[in-house]
Amino acid sequence: MVNIPKFFKEGEANTPRLVLPLLPLRDIVVFPFMVAPLFVGRAKSVNALSEAMNKDKVVFLATQKKAGIDNPGEQDISEIGTIGKVLQLLRLPDGTVKALVEGKGRARVVRFLPEEEFFRAELERLAERELSPAESTALMRSVVEAFEEYAGHNRSISKELVSNITSITDPSQMADTVASHFSFKLEDKQRLLDTLELTERLPLLLSLIKMETEVFRMDQRIKTRIKEQMEKTQKQYYLNEQMRAIKKEMGSEDDLGDEIREIEEKLKNKKLSKEATEKVEHELKKLKMMTPMSAEATVVRNYIDWILNLPWCEKTEVGDDLKK
């Protein structure tokens, strides 16, 4: 937790309270120990950051329940958020602000205080129960192993980051640091922030990592199949072009083309069964790839002719007079 005692006062039941400007976030959940850039454009949010710069650069970061709301009310802001320190602030020519913030610790909104220019809230610090050494070791080990497995599939995760994660000894810090590097759904990230009990937060994080790993694997398999299909199509196109060039050099391209067009016309006019049509089309594909004068091409042509010459769906009058 960020150490700023001069902002705290004793509330009801002697609970340490903190009054801070509140910055509603649209599409990001800032965790403790996380450093994040924020682009701020709404007037109330810009005013909240200005107030924070006058008060030890401390601001309360709370995510909106629905990102699409342009002018959120108190009821639209998550109750639990993160106390943040503003590391850098840059005012841009268009009136917007770019801020770099660092999460320091969890807090809950007790009540909103009257303020026209920006949100101001009274907060209570949230404490976490410490785990036993055995619990801590077991849960942290499971999360680290899952993270390493994910990193093994995702090349965008650097070895340095994996090393940094594995060197963290505090379970709460490790959970928040790992969570900040995943693109979980916003509601899942908020659930992780809301969950104070580490015996619940770490298993929740573990299940989300495993789900993300499976999604990533599936995505990679799909991309691999698409790539293989594209390569196969390109190879087929290259072979067809190569064969066409060979036929042209041999002077047989026109003859074969006429013959194939004739077969295609016959196929179009014949009422073949679905299976027979598919068979002829398959053999026709093979024929297009063959040298016209080859023995194999002759066999295929004869086979296609035999199929097409069968009396498919054709009727003839049959005499039924037994005497004749």
Secondary structure, 3 states (H helix, E strand, C coil): CCCCHHHEEECHHHCEEEEEEEEEECCCCCCCCCEEEEEECCHHHHHHHHHHHCCCCEEEEEEECCCCCCCCCHHHECCEEEEEEEEEEEECCCCCEEEEEEEEEEEEEEEEECCCCCEEEEEEECCCCCCCHHHHHHHHHHHHHHHHHHHHHCCCCCHHHHHHHHCCCCHHHHHHHHHHCCCCCHHHHHHHHHCCCHHHHHHHHHHHHHHHHHHHHHHHHHHHHHHHHHHHHHHHHHHHHHHHHHHHHHCCHHHHHHHHHHHHHHHHHCCCCHHHHHHHHHHHHHHHCCCCCCHHHHHHHHHHHHHHHCCCCCCCCCCCCCCC
